[in-house]
């Protein structure tokens, strides 16, 4: 057997429904098991889906736990409603700007107006809203 870490998860016996309190004032509730990832032991908690919120799975080391309370499924599900982990928050990511689309045909690339272009005498166009023309491009 090799000493190299693996990326597969080796499942260990289930612990069951529990409320887990972690350092950093985090409280999670769900179905708790032990798992081994890359040769290291972790707890795995599967937080159940509820009230339209998706289910979540999180792994954490035993050293992060300062309280573990075994409970019934009903109690764990009720607690999970108020202590649901969120994988990404608005503080984790800067605001993403929506990609700018090419202007639609018939809109002005300068002001975005949906005014119909006035056709010039000989050739080209002029925007009715801002006065931009094909010569401005």
N, CA and C atoms as a LAMMPS dump frame, in Angstrom:
ITEM: TIMESTEP
0
ITEM: NUMBER OF ATOMS
411
ITEM: BOX BOUNDS ff ff ff
-5.0000000000000000e+02 5.0000000000000000e+02
-5.0000000000000000e+02 5.0000000000000000e+02
-5.0000000000000000e+02 5.0000000000000000e+02
ITEM: ATOMS id mol type element x y z
1 1 1 N 0.849 -1.186 0
2 1 2 C 0 0 0
3 1 3 C 0.891 1.244 0
4 2 1 N 0.546 2.235 -0.804
5 2 2 C 1.327 3.456 -0.951
6 2 3 C 1 4.459 0.153
7 3 1 N 2.005 5.277 0.511
8 3 2 C 1.786 6.336 1.499
9 3 3 C 1.291 7.624 0.862
10 4 1 N 1.119 7.629 -0.461
11 4 2 C 0.663 8.837 -1.141
12 4 3 C -0.794 9.107 -0.821
13 5 1 N -1.152 10.406 -0.617
14 5 2 C -2.55 10.736 -0.332
15 5 3 C -3.446 10.456 -1.535
16 6 1 N -4.658 10.088 -1.25
17 6 2 C -5.632 9.853 -2.307
18 6 3 C -6.729 10.898 -2.207
19 7 1 N -7.461 11.089 -3.277
20 7 2 C -8.541 12.064 -3.279
21 7 3 C -9.894 11.408 -3.061
22 8 1 N -9.909 10.112 -2.829
23 8 2 C -11.176 9.427 -2.617
24 8 3 C -11.55 9.501 -1.149
25 9 1 N -12.831 9.447 -0.905
26 9 2 C -13.333 9.491 0.459
27 9 3 C -13.609 8.076 0.934
28 10 1 N -13.039 7.714 2.053
29 10 2 C -13.313 6.415 2.656
30 10 3 C -14.309 6.649 3.781
31 11 1 N -15.506 6.086 3.642
32 11 2 C -16.545 6.291 4.656
33 11 3 C -16.333 5.371 5.844
34 12 1 N -16.54 5.913 7.024
35 12 2 C -16.445 5.156 8.265
36 12 3 C -17.85 5.034 8.84
37 13 1 N -18.003 4.352 9.962
38 13 2 C -19.345 4.181 10.541
39 13 3 C -20.039 5.515 10.823
40 14 1 N -21.357 5.505 10.655
41 14 2 C -22.154 6.705 10.898
42 14 3 C -22.206 7.018 12.39
43 15 1 N -22.234 8.303 12.705
44 15 2 C -22.432 8.754 14.079
45 15 3 C -23.909 9.006 14.294
46 16 1 N -24.558 9.61 13.302
47 16 2 C -25.998 9.831 13.36
48 16 3 C -26.349 11.303 13.394
49 17 1 N -27.59 11.603 13.687
50 17 2 C -28.083 12.971 13.726
51 17 3 C -27.475 13.692 14.916
52 18 1 N -27.01 14.915 14.677
53 18 2 C -26.333 15.651 15.746
54 18 3 C -26.331 17.148 15.473
55 19 1 N -26.096 17.9 16.532
56 19 2 C -25.835 19.335 16.455
57 19 3 C -24.359 19.486 16.789
58 20 1 N -23.611 20.144 15.897
59 20 2 C -22.174 20.295 16.064
60 20 3 C -21.86 21.774 16.223
61 21 1 N -21.123 22.096 17.262
62 21 2 C -20.691 23.478 17.465
63 21 3 C -19.195 23.542 17.213
64 22 1 N -18.822 24.459 16.321
65 22 2 C -17.436 24.571 15.893
66 22 3 C -16.811 25.864 16.397
67 23 1 N -15.487 25.853 16.484
68 23 2 C -14.768 27.083 16.819
69 23 3 C -15.161 28.135 15.79
70 24 1 N -15.186 29.368 16.194
71 24 2 C -15.612 30.431 15.284
72 24 3 C -17.109 30.673 15.365
73 25 1 N -17.747 30.164 16.411
74 25 2 C -19.177 30.389 16.652
75 25 3 C -20.051 29.896 15.511
76 26 1 N -19.71 28.741 14.981
77 26 2 C -20.534 28.117 13.941
78 26 3 C -21.283 26.952 14.55
79 27 1 N -22.529 26.829 14.164
80 27 2 C -23.372 25.736 14.649
81 27 3 C -24.004 25.083 13.439
82 28 1 N -23.804 23.777 13.311
83 28 2 C -24.369 23.012 12.205
84 28 3 C -25.191 21.872 12.762
85 29 1 N -26.199 21.476 12.024
86 29 2 C -27.022 20.339 12.439
87 29 3 C -27.322 19.491 11.217
88 30 1 N -27.234 18.189 11.391
89 30 2 C -27.51 17.286 10.287
90 30 3 C -27.064 15.881 10.621
91 31 1 N -26.834 15.091 9.57
92 31 2 C -26.418 13.709 9.744
93 31 3 C -24.898 13.654 9.737
94 32 1 N -24.304 13.159 10.827
95 32 2 C -22.864 13.201 11.028
96 32 3 C -22.236 11.828 10.812
97 33 1 N -21.164 11.817 10.039
98 33 2 C -20.376 10.602 9.821
99 33 3 C -18.9 10.968 9.926
100 34 1 N -18.068 9.958 9.984
101 34 2 C -16.626 10.172 9.905
102 34 3 C -16.205 9.804 8.493
103 35 1 N -15.218 10.528 7.989
104 35 2 C -14.72 10.253 6.642
105 35 3 C -13.214 10.44 6.638
106 36 1 N -12.562 9.754 5.728
107 36 2 C -11.13 9.934 5.56
108 36 3 C -10.878 10.488 4.169
109 37 1 N -10.218 11.633 4.12
110 37 2 C -9.878 12.274 2.861
111 37 3 C -8.371 12.474 2.829
112 38 1 N -7.725 11.999 1.779
113 38 2 C -6.281 12.146 1.617
114 38 3 C -5.533 11.642 2.851
115 39 1 N -6.014 10.564 3.423
116 39 2 C -5.338 9.962 4.564
117 39 3 C -5.567 10.672 5.886
118 40 1 N -6.493 11.634 5.917
119 40 2 C -6.755 12.413 7.125
120 40 3 C -8.205 12.231 7.552
121 41 1 N -8.437 12.091 8.846
122 41 2 C -9.794 11.917 9.364
123 41 3 C -10.528 13.246 9.452
124 42 1 N -11.76 13.229 9.008
125 42 2 C -12.635 14.393 9.064
126 42 3 C -13.992 13.946 9.569
127 43 1 N -14.77 14.902 10.105
128 43 2 C -16.194 14.694 10.294
129 43 3 C -16.857 15.193 9.016
130 44 1 N -17.93 14.55 8.643
131 44 2 C -18.735 14.995 7.501
132 44 3 C -20.146 15.198 8.024
133 45 1 N -20.691 16.379 7.764
134 45 2 C -22.073 16.626 8.155
135 45 3 C -22.88 16.919 6.898
136 46 1 N -23.976 16.21 6.76
137 46 2 C -24.903 16.424 5.656
138 46 3 C -26.097 17.175 6.227
139 47 1 N -26.157 18.463 5.914
140 47 2 C -27.242 19.312 6.391
141 47 3 C -28.428 19.096 5.459
142 48 1 N -29.59 18.721 6.011
143 48 2 C -30.727 18.389 5.153
144 48 3 C -31.326 19.601 4.445
145 49 1 N -31.985 19.322 3.332
146 49 2 C -32.726 20.334 2.584
147 49 3 C -33.969 20.706 3.382
148 50 1 N -34.307 22.007 3.394
149 50 2 C -35.545 22.418 4.067
150 50 3 C -35.933 23.82 3.642
151 51 1 N -37.21 24.099 3.731
152 51 2 C -37.764 25.425 3.425
153 51 3 C -37.234 26.008 2.125
154 52 1 N -37.101 25.188 1.099
155 52 2 C -36.644 25.662 -0.189
156 52 3 C -35.138 25.865 -0.293
157 53 1 N -34.415 25.637 0.77
158 53 2 C -32.96 25.773 0.75
159 53 3 C -32.341 24.43 0.383
160 54 1 N -31.281 24.457 -0.376
161 54 2 C -30.649 23.219 -0.805
162 54 3 C -29.854 22.592 0.326
163 55 1 N -29.655 21.309 0.193
164 55 2 C -28.863 20.58 1.161
165 55 3 C -27.395 20.99 1.024
166 56 1 N -26.614 20.765 2.08
167 56 2 C -25.191 21.114 2.039
168 56 3 C -24.396 20.03 2.743
169 57 1 N -23.188 19.804 2.285
170 57 2 C -22.268 18.873 2.938
171 57 3 C -21.012 19.637 3.284
172 58 1 N -20.538 19.484 4.511
173 58 2 C -19.29 20.124 4.916
174 58 3 C -18.433 19.12 5.668
175 59 1 N -17.114 19.28 5.507
176 59 2 C -16.132 18.455 6.202
177 59 3 C -15.361 19.346 7.163
178 60 1 N -15.009 18.82 8.325
179 60 2 C -14.197 19.575 9.268
180 60 3 C -13.435 18.606 10.149
181 61 1 N -12.314 19.076 10.66
182 61 2 C -11.463 18.25 11.524
183 61 3 C -12.03 18.211 12.94
184 62 1 N -11.736 17.168 13.646
185 62 2 C -12.199 17.009 15.021
186 62 3 C -11.717 18.114 15.947
187 63 1 N -10.538 18.677 15.653
188 63 2 C -9.988 19.737 16.493
189 63 3 C -10.854 20.998 16.468
190 64 1 N -11.683 21.156 15.443
191 64 2 C -12.525 22.342 15.316
192 64 3 C -13.804 22.235 16.154
193 65 1 N -14.101 21.053 16.669
194 65 2 C -15.341 20.819 17.417
195 65 3 C -15.139 21.143 18.895
196 66 1 N -16.03 21.971 19.456
197 66 2 C -15.992 22.157 20.906
198 66 3 C -17.234 21.62 21.585
199 67 1 N -18.25 21.232 20.793
200 67 2 C -19.414 20.564 21.379
201 67 3 C -20.099 19.739 20.296
202 68 1 N -20.533 18.555 20.683
203 68 2 C -21.254 17.662 19.785
204 68 3 C -22.426 17.09 20.568
205 69 1 N -23.635 17.344 20.089
206 69 2 C -24.831 16.903 20.791
207 69 3 C -25.621 15.943 19.921
208 70 1 N -25.598 14.638 20.239
209 70 2 C -26.449 13.697 19.508
210 70 3 C -27.916 14.061 19.747
211 71 1 N -28.738 13.911 18.72
212 71 2 C -30.15 14.256 18.854
213 71 3 C -30.966 13.444 17.861
214 72 1 N -32.26 13.682 17.867
215 72 2 C -33.142 13.004 16.922
216 72 3 C -33.097 13.725 15.575
217 73 1 N -33.563 13.047 14.555
218 73 2 C -33.621 13.655 13.226
219 73 3 C -34.49 14.903 13.245
220 74 1 N -35.597 14.838 13.945
221 74 2 C -36.524 15.973 14.01
222 74 3 C -35.848 17.209 14.605
223 75 1 N -35.101 17.022 15.691
224 75 2 C -34.406 18.138 16.342
225 75 3 C -33.303 18.67 15.423
226 76 1 N -32.56 17.785 14.767
227 76 2 C -31.488 18.216 13.867
228 76 3 C -32.047 19.022 12.694
229 77 1 N -33.141 18.556 12.122
230 77 2 C -33.738 19.275 10.99
231 77 3 C -34.249 20.656 11.428
232 78 1 N -34.851 20.74 12.586
233 78 2 C -35.35 22.026 13.092
234 78 3 C -34.192 22.979 13.356
235 79 1 N -33.11 22.481 13.911
236 79 2 C -31.932 23.315 14.187
237 79 3 C -31.271 23.744 12.883
238 80 1 N -31.241 22.861 11.898
239 80 2 C -30.616 23.176 10.609
240 80 3 C -31.311 24.343 9.915
241 81 1 N -32.609 24.523 10.164
242 81 2 C -33.343 25.636 9.555
243 81 3 C -32.767 26.987 9.971
244 82 1 N -32.171 27.055 11.177
245 82 2 C -31.666 28.325 11.7
246 82 3 C -30.145 28.443 11.648
247 83 1 N -29.481 27.384 11.237
248 83 2 C -28.008 27.423 11.241
249 83 3 C -27.433 26.82 9.972
250 84 1 N -28.038 27.153 8.861
251 84 2 C -27.639 26.578 7.576
252 84 3 C -26.336 27.194 7.077
253 85 1 N -25.373 26.345 6.689
254 85 2 C -24.134 26.891 6.127
255 85 3 C -24.362 27.418 4.721
256 86 1 N -23.681 28.481 4.386
257 86 2 C -23.734 29.024 3.035
258 86 3 C -22.341 28.932 2.45
259 87 1 N -22.209 28.242 1.315
260 87 2 C -20.874 28.021 0.767
261 87 3 C -20.172 29.289 0.309
262 88 1 N -20.905 30.273 -0.16
263 88 2 C -20.306 31.515 -0.631
264 88 3 C -21.19 32.661 -0.175
265 89 1 N -20.584 33.712 0.34
266 89 2 C -21.358 34.884 0.72
267 89 3 C -20.9 36.07 -0.108
268 90 1 N -21.63 37.15 -0.033
269 90 2 C -21.274 38.322 -0.821
270 90 3 C -19.94 38.898 -0.382
271 91 1 N -19.487 38.579 0.821
272 91 2 C -18.192 39.078 1.284
273 91 3 C -17.051 38.267 0.692
274 92 1 N -17.329 37.038 0.277
275 92 2 C -16.294 36.183 -0.29
276 92 3 C -15.941 36.567 -1.724
277 93 1 N -16.89 37.073 -2.44
278 93 2 C -16.689 37.411 -3.85
279 93 3 C -16.991 38.881 -4.07
280 94 1 N -16.18 39.527 -4.846
281 94 2 C -16.514 40.905 -5.205
282 94 3 C -17.69 40.869 -6.172
283 95 1 N -18.373 41.961 -6.255
284 95 2 C -19.532 42.017 -7.152
285 95 3 C -19.071 41.766 -8.581
286 96 1 N -19.741 40.859 -9.223
287 96 2 C -19.4 40.542 -10.604
288 96 3 C -20.24 41.397 -11.534
289 97 1 N -19.583 42.018 -12.474
290 97 2 C -20.283 42.846 -13.446
291 97 3 C -20.841 41.95 -14.542
292 98 1 N -22.067 42.207 -14.902
293 98 2 C -22.683 41.431 -15.978
294 98 3 C -21.939 41.719 -17.28
295 99 1 N -21.728 40.69 -18.098
296 99 2 C -21.042 40.93 -19.367
297 99 3 C -21.874 41.858 -20.247
298 100 1 N -21.18 42.759 -20.921
299 100 2 C -21.879 43.696 -21.8
300 100 3 C -22.138 43.031 -23.137
301 101 1 N -23.381 43.105 -23.543
302 101 2 C -23.775 42.499 -24.816
303 101 3 C -23.562 43.499 -25.943
304 102 1 N -23.419 42.982 -27.119
305 102 2 C -23.341 43.851 -28.288
306 102 3 C -24.676 44.566 -28.431
307 103 1 N -24.649 45.823 -28.898
308 103 2 C -25.914 46.527 -29.068
309 103 3 C -26.81 45.807 -30.073
310 104 1 N -28.079 45.847 -29.8
311 104 2 C -29.041 45.229 -30.71
312 104 3 C -29.129 46.054 -31.987
313 105 1 N -29.445 45.423 -33.1
314 105 2 C -29.641 46.189 -34.33
315 105 3 C -30.726 47.239 -34.102
316 106 1 N -30.472 48.452 -34.557
317 106 2 C -31.45 49.522 -34.379
318 106 3 C -31.266 50.293 -33.089
319 107 1 N -30.239 49.969 -32.274
320 107 2 C -29.95 50.748 -31.07
321 107 3 C -28.649 51.499 -31.268
322 108 1 N -28.537 52.617 -30.584
323 108 2 C -27.349 53.455 -30.699
324 108 3 C -26.244 52.896 -29.817
325 109 1 N -25.06 52.677 -30.374
326 109 2 C -23.927 52.163 -29.612
327 109 3 C -23.405 53.203 -28.63
328 110 1 N -23.691 54.469 -28.827
329 110 2 C -23.206 55.537 -27.949
330 110 3 C -24.09 55.704 -26.718
331 111 1 N -25.4 55.838 -26.926
332 111 2 C -26.293 56.107 -25.784
333 111 3 C -27.219 54.942 -25.439
334 112 1 N -27.286 53.919 -26.283
335 112 2 C -28.143 52.767 -26.022
336 112 3 C -29.606 53.002 -26.336
337 113 1 N -29.909 54.135 -26.886
338 113 2 C -31.284 54.479 -27.208
339 113 3 C -31.867 53.474 -28.195
340 114 1 N -33.162 53.237 -28.04
341 114 2 C -33.825 52.344 -28.991
342 114 3 C -34.568 53.138 -30.057
343 115 1 N -34.24 54.433 -30.131
344 115 2 C -34.818 55.274 -31.182
345 115 3 C -34.38 54.726 -32.53
346 116 1 N -35.233 54.84 -33.485
347 116 2 C -34.9 54.411 -34.839
348 116 3 C -33.93 55.431 -35.422
349 117 1 N -32.921 54.951 -36.094
350 117 2 C -31.944 55.846 -36.706
351 117 3 C -32.564 56.591 -37.875
352 118 1 N -32.177 57.855 -38.018
353 118 2 C -32.576 58.628 -39.191
354 118 3 C -31.554 58.366 -40.276
355 119 1 N -32.025 58.065 -41.428
356 119 2 C -31.11 57.841 -42.546
357 119 3 C -30.589 59.179 -43.046
358 120 1 N -29.282 59.27 -43.272
359 120 2 C -28.676 60.489 -43.804
360 120 3 C -29.037 60.664 -45.277
361 121 1 N -28.756 61.81 -45.799
362 121 2 C -29.105 62.118 -47.185
363 121 3 C -28.406 61.188 -48.157
364 122 1 N -27.08 61.092 -48.062
365 122 2 C -26.356 60.278 -49.037
366 122 3 C -26.125 58.864 -48.506
367 123 1 N -25.599 58.761 -47.301
368 123 2 C -25.344 57.438 -46.703
369 123 3 C -25.22 57.58 -45.197
370 124 1 N -25.281 56.445 -44.446
371 124 2 C -25.103 56.442 -42.994
372 124 3 C -26.378 56.711 -42.22
373 125 1 N -26.201 57.038 -40.906
374 125 2 C -27.331 57.25 -40.019
375 125 3 C -26.97 58.252 -38.929
376 126 1 N -28.005 58.779 -38.274
377 126 2 C -27.849 59.705 -37.151
378 126 3 C -28.863 59.29 -36.086
379 127 1 N -28.406 59.182 -34.787
380 127 2 C -29.306 58.795 -33.689
381 127 3 C -30.243 59.949 -33.369
382 128 1 N -31.545 59.677 -33.238
383 128 2 C -32.531 60.709 -32.915
384 128 3 C -32.333 61.249 -31.499
385 129 1 N -31.788 60.416 -30.552
386 129 2 C -31.658 60.842 -29.158
387 129 3 C -30.411 61.667 -28.889
388 130 1 N -29.242 61.174 -29.331
389 130 2 C -27.994 61.842 -28.952
390 130 3 C -27.261 62.482 -30.117
391 131 1 N -27.706 62.232 -31.326
392 131 2 C -27.075 62.834 -32.476
393 131 3 C -25.833 62.114 -32.979
394 132 1 N -25.456 60.977 -32.335
395 132 2 C -24.294 60.223 -32.811
396 132 3 C -24.554 59.74 -34.229
397 133 1 N -23.471 59.594 -34.979
398 133 2 C -23.627 59.123 -36.35
399 133 3 C -22.627 58.024 -36.641
400 134 1 N -22.774 57.429 -37.802
401 134 2 C -21.842 56.383 -38.2
402 134 3 C -20.428 56.918 -38.349
403 135 1 N -20.286 58.224 -38.506
404 135 2 C -18.967 58.832 -38.618
405 135 3 C -18.255 58.863 -37.257
406 136 1 N -19.028 58.765 -36.139
407 136 2 C -18.464 58.787 -34.793
408 136 3 C -17.809 57.475 -34.406
409 137 1 N -18.11 56.408 -35.1
410 137 2 C -17.615 55.065 -34.724
411 137 3 C -16.186 54.882 -35.069
